[in-house]
C-alpha cells in the first residue's frame, strides 16, 4: 500500500508539524509550542511567514522589536512554564540571526528550551553572495548561523525539504530532555523553504510529549544514602533543577523532616518560601551570611539540580577541603563535578528514593538549630539594611524591601545583571515558590524587560515585577513598547545609580581607579541623567519618577491599579550594598603601578589559596 502524502513547501510542513505537537500541564493538553516571536526579513518573510500567517489562530506570532530581546522573551516564557512549554523565535539572515546568538547563550547556560529558526544561505548557491551573506573563502558551506553551534544543544541546517522529517523530532527531544535541555537551532536555507515536497501524512499526526523522569542507578542511590548517614553537619543546596523537576514540595518536606538545613542557588531561589523551617538562605557570592556559614561548616553537601557555578561555590572557597559532595542531577556532566559522589537522575525521583532509604535517620538537632539561628540573624541584618533612613538617596536594599512588601504572593520578580541580582537574591523574601527569576547563568544585560514580557505572556494571572538598573535599561528597553502593543502588563522599577555601579564597585575593590563605568567617570562631554519616565511614556507605558521612599511606596500602590505596563524610576545609591561574605575569583594584575592593585593582588592570593581542588 502506497504511503499517503501531502504536497507542502518545506516551510509549510515545518509549521504544520510544530502545530501538531502537544504536551500536558496540570492535567490539561496544551500545545507544546505556545507561539512565535518573529521579526521578518528576506530570509523568512516570503516562505516561513506565509506558513505562519495561515495558522495564526493555532500558533500566534508576536512581532518583536529586536531579535535578541524577542528570543530572550521566548526563553523567559519557557522558564516561567518550568520548561513544560516552548516558544519559537524566528529571524531573517545575517544580523537578524546573529542578534539571537546572545539569547541562545542565555538559554544554553541556564538549561532552558527555545526553538530558534533563522533564514540561511541558498542551498543551490546560484545567487551567491546574497544580501547579508558573510563569505568564507575556504569553506562556502559556512554561514553566520554556524555561530550558533557554540551556544546550542541541537544545531541543523535544512538544505533539502525531506530533512525536517528527521531533524524536528530530534530538536524537540533535545529541548525536552532534562539532561540535555537547552536551545535548538535550525537554519532554513532560503531556497529550500520554497520547495514543495510530498510529505508522509503520518509525519503530521498529533503527538503528546511528556518530559522523562530518569530514575537514578540503585547503586548510586545507596552510596548517597550511606554517605548521608555518616553526616554530622549535612547541608542541602537546591538548584534550578529542583524546580524544573517539580520537586519543590518533596524537597521541602524532606529537608524539614530530616532536619537538614536547606540553602538555595540563584536559579534555585524560590524552591521554598523564605520562612520555611529548614531554609537558611541563598548561598554564595551574592548569598547570605547564614547559608555561607552553614556551607563552611558542613561535612556532607547534598547538591540537587545545580551546576555549582562559581557564584554558588564562592569560586570553590566556600566549603571545607574535607567536605564531601553528593551531587544529584539529570545531567551526568553536572553530577560529576568536583569529586562529587554522582547520582544521575531526576530530582523528584531521587529525593523520593533517598528519603525511603534513609529510614529514621535525622540530622543532629544541634546542627538543625544552628541553621535556624543563622537565618534569624540574617533576617535581622536584612531588616537593618531595608528600613527607611534619613539618607537623601535611597539604597537598593530599601527599594527592594518596599517592592517585596507591595508584591502579591504570586507576583514574579525578575532581574538579571548589575547590582540588583545581589540585592534581590540576598534581600527578596519569597512568599510563594517559583516567584523569583534572576537570570544569572549568563547574567545577560537586557534580559530583564524582555523577560518580563515573556513571563507576562506565560501567566496572565500574575504581574511580573521587573527590577532593572539604568545600565541594563539603556542596553535594551524596547520590550516596554512590545508589552504595551500586545497588552501584557508588567511593573518596571528602574533604579538609576549613574551607570554600571556594581562593576565600578568590583573595579575599586580590586584596586582599580573608577574608569569607564559610572557616567561621571567616562569620556563624556557633559554627564546627565536620562529621564527614564518620559522615555517609557514615549513607548506607551504609564510612568512616574520619584525621589523619596514614601513617594516610591505610593507609586507602587498606583502601579498595581493600572491597566498596562507601568514604569517607576527612582534615583538610587551606587555605593551602598547589603554586605557579602563569600569570595570570588577574578583576574587581578600580578604587577601594577597602582599601590591599591598590588595590595588587592596579595589579598587575592589568599583567596586562591583557599580554593578546593576540582579533581
Residue, then its C-alpha position, 0 to 999 in steps of 0.5 A: x500500500x502506497x504511503x499517503x502524502x501531502x504536497x507542502x513547501x518545506x516551510x509549510x510542513x515545518x509549521x504544520x508539524x510544530x502545530x501538531x505537537x502537544x504536551x500536558x500541564x496540570x492535567x490539561x493538553x496544551x500545545x507544546x509550542x505556545x507561539x512565535x516571536x518573529x521579526x521578518x526579513x528576506x530570509x523568512x518573510x516570503x516562505x516561513x511567514x506565509x506558513x505562519x500567517x495561515x495558522x495564526x489562530x493555532x500558533x500566534x506570532x508576536x512581532x518583536x522589536x529586536x531579535x535578541x530581546x524577542x528570543x530572550x522573551x521566548x526563553x523567559x516564557x519557557x522558564x516561567x512554564x518550568x520548561x513544560x512549554x516552548x516558544x519559537x523565535x524566528x529571524x531573517x539572515x545575517x544580523x537578524x540571526x546573529x542578534x539571537x546568538x546572545x539569547x541562545x547563550x542565555x538559554x544554553x547556560x541556564x538549561x532552558x528550551x527555545x526553538x530558534x529558526x533563522x533564514x540561511x544561505x541558498x542551498x543551490x548557491x546560484x545567487x551567491x553572495x546574497x544580501x547579508x551573506x558573510x563569505x568564507x573563502x575556504x569553506x562556502x558551506x559556512x554561514x553566520x548561523x554556524x555561530x550558533x553551534x557554540x551556544x546550542x544543544x541541537x544545531x541543523x541546517x535544512x538544505x533539502x525539504x525531506x530533512x525536517x522529517x528527521x531533524x524536528x523530532x530530534x530538536x524537540x527531544x533535545x529541548x525536552x530532555x532534562x539532561x540535555x535541555x537547552x536551545x535548538x537551532x535550525x537554519x532554513x536555507x532560503x531556497x529550500x523553504x520554497x520547495x514543495x515536497x510530498x510529505x508522509x501524512x503520518x509525519x503530521x499526526x498529533x503527538x503528546x510529549x511528556x518530559x522523562x523522569x530518569x530514575x537514578x542507578x540503585x547503586x548510586x542511590x545507596x552510596x548517597x544514602x550511606x554517605x548521608x548517614x555518616x553526616x554530622x553537619x549535612x547541608x542541602x543546596x537546591x538548584x534550578x533543577x529542583x524546580x524544573x523537576x517539580x520537586x519543590x514540595x518533596x524537597x521541602x518536606x524532606x529537608x524539614x523532616x530530616x532536619x537538614x538545613x536547606x540553602x538555595x542557588x540563584x536559579x534555585x531561589x524560590x524552591x521554598x518560601x523564605x520562612x520555611x523551617x529548614x531554609x537558611x538562605x541563598x548561598x554564595x557570592x551574592x548569598x547570605x551570611x547564614x547559608x555561607x556559614x552553614x556551607x563552611x561548616x558542613x561535612x556532607x553537601x547534598x547538591x540537587x539540580x545545580x551546576x555549582x557555578x562559581x557564584x554558588x561555590x564562592x569560586x570553590x572557597x566556600x566549603x571545607x577541603x574535607x567536605x564531601x559532595x553528593x551531587x544529584x542531577x539529570x545531567x551526568x556532566x553536572x553530577x560529576x563535578x568536583x569529586x562529587x559522589x554522582x547520582x544521575x537522575x531526576x530530582x523528584x525521583x531521587x529525593x523520593x528514593x533517598x528519603x525511603x532509604x534513609x529510614x529514621x535517620x535525622x540530622x543532629x538537632x544541634x546542627x538543625x538549630x544552628x541553621x535556624x539561628x543563622x537565618x534569624x540573624x540574617x533576617x535581622x541584618x536584612x531588616x537593618x539594611x531595608x528600613x527607611x533612613x534619613x539618607x537623601x538617596x535611597x539604597x537598593x536594599x530599601x527599594x527592594x524591601x518596599x517592592x517585596x512588601x507591595x508584591x502579591x504572593x504570586x507576583x514574579x520578580x525578575x532581574x538579571x545583571x548589575x547590582x540588583x541580582x545581589x540585592x534581590x537574591x540576598x534581600x527578596x523574601x519569597x512568599x510563594x515558590x517559583x516567584x523569583x527569576x534572576x537570570x544569572x547563568x549568563x547574567x545577560x544585560x537586557x534580559x530583564x524587560x524582555x523577560x518580563x514580557x515573556x513571563x507576562x505572556x506565560x501567566x496572565x494571572x500574575x504581574x511580573x515585577x521587573x527590577x532593572x538598573x539604568x545600565x541594563x535599561x539603556x542596553x535594551x528597553x524596547x520590550x516596554x513598547x512590545x508589552x504595551x502593543x500586545x497588552x501584557x502588563x508588567x511593573x518596571x522599577x528602574x533604579x538609576x545609580x549613574x551607570x554600571x555601579x556594581x562593576x565600578x564597585x568590583x573595579x575599586x575593590x580590586x584596586x582599580x581607579x573608577x574608569x569607564x563605568x559610572x557616567x561621571x567617570x567616562x569620556x563624556x562631554x557633559x554627564x546627565x541623567x536620562x529621564x527614564x519616565x518620559x522615555x517609557x511614556x514615549x513607548x506607551x507605558x504609564x510612568x512616574x519618577x520619584x525621589x523619596x521612599x514614601x513617594x516610591x511606596x505610593x507609586x507602587x500602590x498606583x502601579x498595581x491599579x493600572x491597566x498596562x505596563x507601568x514604569x517607576x524610576x527612582x534615583x538610587x545609591x551606587x555605593x551602598x550594598x547589603x554586605x557579602x561574605x563569600x569570595x570570588x575569583x577574578x583576574x587581578x594584575x600580578x604587577x601594577x603601578x597602582x599601590x591599591x592593585x598590588x595590595x588587592x593582588x596579595x589579598x587575592x592570593x589568599x583567596x586562591x589559596x583557599x580554593x578546593x581542588x576540582x579533581 
